Amino acid sequence: MPPNLLLPAEDVICNCMRVTEATVCKAIAAGARQLSQVQDRTGAGAMCGGCIPRLERLVGAQAAYQPAV
């Protein structure tokens, strides 16, 4: 079983590709400053796209939606 499958669900940002928040943060720290760069380096957001709003927040992009209150 791949080690990422053993991680707690809250650590996984992309369920499809089992990419953790730590992996995304490492990619950002290594120079991935745009969503497309994070996707290329980690694979996150490449399948269903459900994690893209969270990825956008991590890379500092303005999300195209407003959270409901």
N, C-alpha and C positions, 0 to 999 in steps of 0.2 A: 504494500500500500504506500503511495507517495506520501512523504511527510506532511505536505500541505493539507491533506485530508484529515489530519489529526488535530488541526488548529481549531481553537474556539471560533464559532461563527462570527463573533464581533470583530475578530482580527482579519477576516476575509472581506475584501472590498468587492471583488469580482467573483461571484459564485460560479459562473460558467468556466472560468479559467483558473479558479482557486488562487487568485493573486491577493496577497495580503497588503494591508495599509503600509506596513514597514517596507515592503518591496517597492511600492509606488513612491514612498518618501525617499528611498535610496536613489531611485531613478531621477527624481526631481533634484536631489542634492548633487547628482552626477551631471546635471546640465539639461535634463528634459524639462523645458520651460513651457511647452505647449502640450495640449491634450494629445495631439497626434504623435508627438515624440514619446510621451508616456505610454501610449498604446503600442507603438512600435517596439519599445524596449521591454515592456512587461506582458503584453498580450491582453491586458485588462481592457474591457470595453469593446473587444473585437467580435464578440458573439451576439448577444441579445441587446446590448447597449443599456441595460437597466442600471448599471453602475456609473454611467457617464456623468450625471449630475454631481455625484460625490467626487468623481475624479476632477471635474471642473473646479469644484471648491478647493480641492487640494492644490491644484496648479494655479489657483488664483483667478480663474476665468469667471466672468460674470455669467451666472446661469440664466437661461432663457425663460425661466418660469419664476413665479412668486409662490413661496410656501403658503399653504392655506392655514388660516388661524381659526 
